[in-house]
Amino acid sequence: MRRRPPPPPSPLPQRDGIDPVRVRLPGVGGWATVREHLVERLGGAGVGVVDGMLEAGLVVGADGRAVAPDAPYVPGMFVWFHRELPPEVPVPFPLEVVHSDEHIVVVDKPHFLATTPRGSHVTETALARLRRELGIPTLGAAHRLDRLTAGLVLFTVRPEERGAYQTLFRDRRVRKVYEAVAPYEAARAWPVTVRSRIVKERGVLAAYEVPGEPNAVSRIEPVEHRADGLALYRLFPETGQTHQLRVHMAALGVPILGDPLYPEVTAPVPAGDFRRPLQLLARELEFTDPVTGAEHRLRSGRTLEAWTSYTRWAGGRIGQ
């Protein structure tokens, strides 16, 4: 089977760290013009939006020239444009670079900042911010952390090397250590290894456990516990299912402080609400660099506020 050739490079630069949208016109269809196809394909944007972009010359072809409003439909043609994005609430906490070389950038992500553009979080993401702040438009994420989780995230500099680093995570060749603050369960024999099957459906906020072959394994142990009933836990995920640690902690009866989804969905944390962050931190990443062979052991410098100052965290005082 003949492989489709790769798309041509984008004629448009990034805007605010965000790539332009690329659309490939289908090989078959009954559209007379590019406009007709875009109106149908981008129906949610409205006819006026598509017409406005075309009239303003904001839709371009591979040569960088504006696509005319009456340009004929050409099967297989590529067009590019930038979406007009709604304003986003800035996340008022810095990204800290803990390691940087010509191949990778590892950052210490704050709570409330999404890793990559998705849904309503686009420009206010770690990826977009890093591209802007470091001036590296080719940066891409090798893995992700939840928006509400803080800690270490690895980004790649060269697109052609991204697959090698993503494979590290896929093949479980990265040692990951998390920390969390949650109630202490004195009656349980620690440490505990939790094995279960977790399902996360698109459009559903919370993941959940179902019967079947386990696809999620976590080792959990308390490091220290206090008279107020709280403990600082160390968590070792052997797999990487969505919300895995949060699901497993809740299943043990010790849900992580500040979790709006587990054990019960209360309400999603809206953009702009920076009170009482989820007390979960990706503390360490340890791996052998698949490109250079270097041994990396990286550590977050952040603290979990409910452990260091519970009164401040519980009172909703903003600060990381």
Secondary structure, DSSP 8 states (H G I E B T S, - for coil): ----------SS--BTTB--EEEE--SS---SBHHHHHHHHTGGG-HHHHHHHHHTT--B-TTS-B--TT-B--TT-EEEE-----------S--EEEEE-SSEEEEEE-TT-BSS-BTTBSSSBHHHHHHHHHT-TT-EESS---TT-EEEEEEES-GGGHHHHHHHHHTT-SEEEEEEEEE--TTS-SSEEEEEEEE--TT-SS-EEESSS--EEEEEEEEEE-TTSEEEEEEEESS--TTHHHHHHHHTT---TT-SSSSS------TT--SS---EEEEEEEEE-TTT--EEEEE-----HHHH-HHHHHTT----
